[in-house]
Amino acid sequence: YGFLNGGTSLALAENLAGVGSVSLCPDKIPMGSSVSANHLQAVPVGDTVTIVATILHKGRTTHVWNVNVLTPSGQVASTARVTNYLVDPQPAR
């Protein structure tokens, strides 16, 4: 319909939160266990968005992130809360 899709915003948010968890705990695998978002403003196709992730909780087994999708003018288009469960990698078979 000519606007950034809300599902795309969620995919970007979950991906960035996962990358953030990996950067903090490279010996763990982050598994998204919960994601919740609010889409506040439409972003026309062709505009460039900026995505900012801020960690709210850094535990041994969970990370909670707030991720904002920002318009070119810096307004929040979408905001998401992502919880990652951190697991140990499985040994190769």
C-alpha positions in Angstrom: 0.0 0.0 0.0 3.0 2.3 -0.3 4.1 2.1 3.4 6.7 0.2 5.4 4.9 -3.0 6.5 4.5 -3.6 10.3 5.7 -7.2 9.9 8.9 -5.9 8.3 9.4 -3.5 11.3 9.0 -6.5 13.6 11.4 -8.6 11.6 14.0 -5.8 11.8 13.5 -5.4 15.5 13.8 -9.1 16.3 16.9 -9.4 14.1 18.6 -6.4 15.7 17.9 -7.6 19.2 19.3 -11.0 18.3 22.5 -9.4 16.9 22.8 -7.4 20.1 22.5 -10.5 22.3 25.1 -12.3 20.2 27.5 -9.3 20.5 27.1 -9.4 24.3 27.2 -13.2 24.7 29.0 -14.7 21.7 29.0 -18.2 23.3 25.2 -18.4 23.4 22.4 -18.6 20.8 19.6 -16.1 21.3 16.1 -17.5 20.7 13.4 -14.9 20.5 10.8 -15.9 23.0 8.6 -12.9 23.0 8.0 -9.8 20.8 5.4 -7.1 21.1 5.2 -3.9 19.1 3.2 -0.8 18.5 3.2 0.9 15.1 2.7 4.6 15.7 3.4 6.3 12.4 3.4 5.3 8.7 6.7 5.4 6.8 6.3 5.9 3.0 8.1 3.4 0.8 11.4 4.9 -0.2 12.1 6.6 3.1 15.2 5.4 5.0 14.6 4.3 8.6 17.0 4.1 11.5 16.7 1.3 14.0 17.9 1.7 17.6 18.1 -1.1 20.1 18.6 -0.5 23.8 19.1 -3.4 26.2 16.8 -3.2 29.3 17.8 -6.4 31.0 21.0 -8.4 30.6 20.6 -11.6 32.5 22.4 -14.9 32.3 19.6 -16.6 30.5 17.5 -13.7 29.1 17.9 -10.4 27.5 15.1 -7.8 27.1 15.5 -5.2 24.4 13.5 -2.1 23.4 13.8 -1.4 19.7 12.7 1.8 18.0 12.2 2.2 14.2 12.7 5.9 13.5 11.6 8.0 10.5 14.1 10.2 8.7 13.0 13.1 10.9 13.7 11.0 14.1 10.1 10.3 15.1 9.3 6.8 16.4 7.4 4.9 13.7 7.4 1.6 15.6 8.5 0.5 19.0 9.1 -3.1 20.0 9.9 -5.1 23.1 11.9 -8.2 22.4 12.9 -11.0 24.9 15.6 -13.4 23.9 16.2 -16.6 25.7 19.9 -17.5 25.7 20.8 -21.2 25.1 24.1 -23.1 24.8 25.0 -24.4 21.4 24.4 -28.1 20.8 27.5 -30.2 20.1 27.9 -31.3 16.5 26.8 -34.8 15.8 
